[in-house]
Amino acid sequence: MEKLMKQSGMETLFNFENFRLAPRIDAQARATLLRPNPKLDHALANSAAKGLPPISILPLEGQHLYILTQLMGTKSVLEIGTLGGYSSICFAEAGAKVTSIEIEPKHRDAALENVKGLDVEVLLGAAMDVMPKLAQEGRQFDMVFIDADFDGQWELFDWAVKLTRVNGCVFLDDVVASMIKDGHTEEESESILTKIGRDGRVKATLVPTVASHPMLPTPVFNGFVLAIVNGH
């Protein structure tokens, strides 16, 4: 294997030091792949002006969600964690009707301003209170996007599966970050991944990511789970 890697030049690819190139590659991707979007720019500016923390998804991730929505032909999205509505805008501009749940009134109010004119509803409340009510109403979604606090990820995922139509998908963000606590990973015997892996209702994969974040030392190692719902 080592000989093969040297012959193909792959030893350079797998050099750990290349991890440090992530900010430069990330900057190039932002500069070349993103196009001006006044609605998203206004959402970020208005959220900052209203005092919301700058923790919304990054622009490239927002574009990923836009592309995923169109690839799937997604018509309805349930979002857990609205913040200023940045990801809501991405989903809505891709053609989906968005139902978003936000626990903070201040965030909800800013989000409603930011998504004005789009097919987005923002429900105020704790996700674990609102999601069972949506299930009682018989609501089903093509996609559920979970971008909330690290605590309770499994419970949110469980309800997300119940609220997703068969062959729809659940996108659970920040999975790697939630597994790394104080520099230590969760015990391999029991983690969010092992719980999802035992769940016969879904077929899932982990997509690791490396990116730059303005609030954190970069590069940042993270990842998300993408799961297809096979049944309930």
C-alpha positions as CSV (number, residue, x, y, z in Angstrom):
1,M,0.0,0.0,0.0
2,E,2.8,2.4,0.9
3,K,4.6,1.7,-2.4
4,L,1.3,2.2,-4.3
5,M,0.7,5.5,-2.6
6,K,4.2,6.8,-3.4
7,Q,3.9,5.7,-7.0
8,S,0.5,7.5,-7.4
9,G,1.5,10.6,-5.5
10,M,-1.2,9.8,-2.9
11,E,1.2,10.3,0.0
12,T,0.9,14.0,-0.6
13,L,-2.9,13.8,-0.5
14,F,-2.9,11.9,2.8
15,N,-0.3,14.2,4.5
16,F,-1.9,15.4,7.7
17,E,-0.3,18.9,7.1
18,N,-2.7,19.3,4.2
19,F,-5.4,19.7,6.8
20,R,-4.1,23.2,7.4
21,L,-4.8,24.1,3.8
22,A,-8.5,24.0,4.5
23,P,-8.9,27.8,5.1
24,R,-7.2,28.6,1.8
25,I,-9.3,26.1,-0.2
26,D,-12.4,27.2,1.7
27,A,-11.8,30.8,0.8
28,Q,-11.3,29.9,-2.9
29,A,-14.5,27.9,-2.9
30,R,-16.5,30.8,-1.4
31,A,-15.0,33.3,-3.9
32,T,-15.7,31.1,-6.9
33,L,-18.8,29.1,-6.2
34,L,-21.0,31.6,-4.3
35,R,-22.9,34.3,-6.1
36,P,-24.4,37.5,-4.6
37,N,-27.7,36.9,-2.8
38,P,-29.3,40.1,-1.4
39,K,-31.8,38.1,0.7
40,L,-29.1,36.1,2.5
41,D,-26.9,39.1,2.9
42,H,-29.8,41.1,4.4
43,A,-30.6,38.2,6.8
44,L,-27.0,38.1,8.1
45,A,-26.9,41.9,8.5
46,N,-30.3,42.2,10.1
47,S,-29.6,39.3,12.5
48,A,-26.3,40.9,13.6
49,A,-28.1,44.2,14.1
50,K,-30.7,42.5,16.3
51,G,-28.0,41.0,18.4
52,L,-28.3,37.4,17.3
53,P,-25.2,35.3,17.7
54,P,-23.2,34.7,14.5
55,I,-23.7,30.9,14.5
56,S,-25.8,30.4,11.4
57,I,-24.7,27.8,8.9
58,L,-21.9,28.9,6.6
59,P,-22.7,30.1,3.0
60,L,-21.3,27.0,1.3
61,E,-23.4,24.8,3.6
62,G,-26.4,26.9,2.7
63,Q,-25.7,26.4,-0.9
64,H,-25.3,22.6,-0.2
65,L,-28.8,22.6,1.3
66,Y,-30.2,24.5,-1.7
67,I,-28.7,21.9,-4.1
68,L,-29.9,19.0,-2.0
69,T,-33.4,20.4,-1.9
70,Q,-33.5,20.7,-5.6
71,L,-31.9,17.3,-6.3
72,M,-34.5,15.6,-4.1
73,G,-37.4,17.6,-5.5
74,T,-38.2,18.6,-1.9
75,K,-41.5,20.4,-1.5
76,S,-41.7,20.5,2.3
77,V,-38.9,21.0,4.9
78,L,-39.1,20.9,8.7
79,E,-36.2,22.8,10.3
80,I,-35.2,22.5,13.9
81,G,-33.4,25.7,15.0
82,T,-34.3,28.8,13.0
83,L,-31.9,31.4,14.4
84,G,-32.1,34.3,11.9
85,G,-33.6,32.2,9.1
86,Y,-30.5,31.8,6.9
87,S,-31.1,28.1,6.1
88,S,-34.8,28.7,5.9
89,I,-34.1,31.1,3.0
90,C,-31.9,28.5,1.3
91,F,-34.6,25.9,1.5
92,A,-37.4,28.3,0.4
93,E,-35.4,29.7,-2.5
94,A,-34.9,26.1,-3.7
95,G,-38.7,25.7,-4.0
96,A,-39.7,24.2,-0.6
97,K,-42.3,25.2,1.9
98,V,-40.5,25.6,5.2
99,T,-41.8,25.0,8.7
100,S,-39.1,26.1,11.2
101,I,-39.1,25.7,15.0
102,E,-37.3,28.3,17.2
103,I,-37.3,28.4,21.0
104,E,-36.1,32.0,21.4
105,P,-38.7,34.8,20.7
106,K,-35.9,37.3,19.8
107,H,-34.6,34.9,17.2
108,R,-38.1,34.1,15.9
109,D,-38.9,37.8,15.4
110,A,-35.7,38.5,13.5
111,A,-36.2,35.4,11.4
112,L,-39.7,36.5,10.4
113,E,-38.3,39.8,9.2
114,N,-35.6,38.0,7.2
115,V,-37.8,35.5,5.5
116,K,-40.5,38.0,4.5
117,G,-42.0,37.2,1.1
118,L,-41.0,33.5,1.2
119,D,-43.0,30.4,2.0
120,V,-41.7,30.0,5.5
121,E,-43.6,29.6,8.8
122,V,-41.7,30.0,12.1
123,L,-43.2,28.2,15.1
124,L,-42.2,29.4,18.6
125,G,-41.4,26.8,21.2
126,A,-39.1,23.9,22.2
127,A,-38.7,21.4,19.4
128,M,-39.5,18.5,21.8
129,D,-42.8,20.2,22.5
130,V,-43.7,21.2,19.0
131,M,-42.6,18.0,17.1
132,P,-45.1,15.7,18.8
133,K,-47.9,18.2,18.1
134,L,-46.9,18.2,14.4
135,A,-47.1,14.4,14.5
136,Q,-50.5,14.4,16.1
137,E,-51.7,16.7,13.3
138,G,-50.5,14.1,10.8
139,R,-47.8,16.4,9.3
140,Q,-45.2,14.8,7.1
141,F,-42.1,16.4,5.5
142,D,-39.8,15.5,2.6
143,M,-36.8,16.6,4.6
144,V,-36.1,17.4,8.3
145,F,-33.0,19.6,9.0
146,I,-31.7,19.5,12.6
147,D,-29.4,22.3,13.5
148,A,-30.0,22.8,17.2
149,D,-28.1,22.4,20.5
150,F,-25.9,19.3,20.8
151,D,-27.9,18.0,23.8
152,G,-30.8,15.8,22.8
153,Q,-29.7,15.1,19.3
154,W,-30.9,11.5,19.4
155,E,-34.4,12.5,20.7
156,L,-34.6,15.1,17.9
157,F,-33.5,12.6,15.3
158,D,-36.1,10.0,16.5
159,W,-38.9,12.5,16.1
160,A,-37.5,13.7,12.8
161,V,-37.8,10.2,11.4
162,K,-41.4,10.0,12.6
163,L,-42.2,13.2,10.8
164,T,-40.4,12.4,7.5
165,R,-42.1,10.6,4.7
166,V,-40.8,7.3,3.5
167,N,-37.9,7.9,1.1
168,G,-37.5,11.4,2.6
169,C,-34.3,12.4,4.4
170,V,-33.1,13.6,7.8
171,F,-30.1,15.9,7.8
172,L,-28.5,16.0,11.3
173,D,-25.9,18.7,11.4
174,D,-22.9,19.1,13.8
175,V,-22.7,15.4,14.6
176,V,-18.9,15.3,14.9
177,A,-18.8,18.4,17.0
178,S,-21.4,17.0,19.4
179,M,-19.3,13.8,19.8
180,I,-16.2,15.7,20.8
181,K,-16.4,17.1,24.3
182,D,-13.5,18.7,26.1
183,G,-11.1,17.2,23.6
184,H,-12.5,13.7,24.1
185,T,-14.8,11.6,21.9
186,E,-17.9,9.8,23.2
187,E,-17.4,6.2,24.2
188,E,-17.5,4.1,21.0
189,S,-20.0,1.8,22.8
190,E,-22.7,4.4,22.8
191,S,-22.9,7.6,20.7
192,I,-25.3,9.3,18.4
193,L,-23.8,7.2,15.6
194,T,-24.3,3.9,17.3
195,K,-27.9,4.8,18.1
196,I,-28.6,5.8,14.5
197,G,-26.8,2.7,13.3
198,R,-29.2,0.5,15.3
199,D,-32.3,2.3,13.9
200,G,-33.9,0.0,11.4
201,R,-36.1,2.8,10.1
202,V,-33.2,4.5,8.3
203,K,-30.2,4.0,6.2
204,A,-27.6,6.6,7.1
205,T,-24.1,7.8,6.4
206,L,-21.7,10.2,8.1
207,V,-20.2,13.0,5.9
208,P,-17.1,14.4,7.6
209,T,-16.3,18.1,6.8
210,V,-13.4,20.4,7.2
211,A,-14.1,24.1,6.9
212,S,-13.2,27.5,8.3
213,H,-15.5,29.3,10.8
214,P,-15.1,32.9,11.8
215,M,-15.8,32.2,15.5
216,L,-13.4,29.3,15.9
217,P,-9.8,28.5,15.4
218,T,-9.6,27.0,11.9
219,P,-9.7,24.5,10.3
220,V,-12.7,23.0,12.0
221,F,-13.4,19.2,11.8
222,N,-17.1,18.5,11.8
223,G,-19.6,16.4,10.0
224,F,-23.3,15.6,9.4
225,V,-25.5,12.5,9.2
226,L,-27.7,12.1,6.2
227,A,-30.3,9.5,6.6
228,I,-33.0,8.1,4.2
229,V,-36.2,7.0,6.0
230,N,-37.1,3.4,5.0
231,G,-40.2,3.1,7.2
232,H,-41.7,4.1,10.5
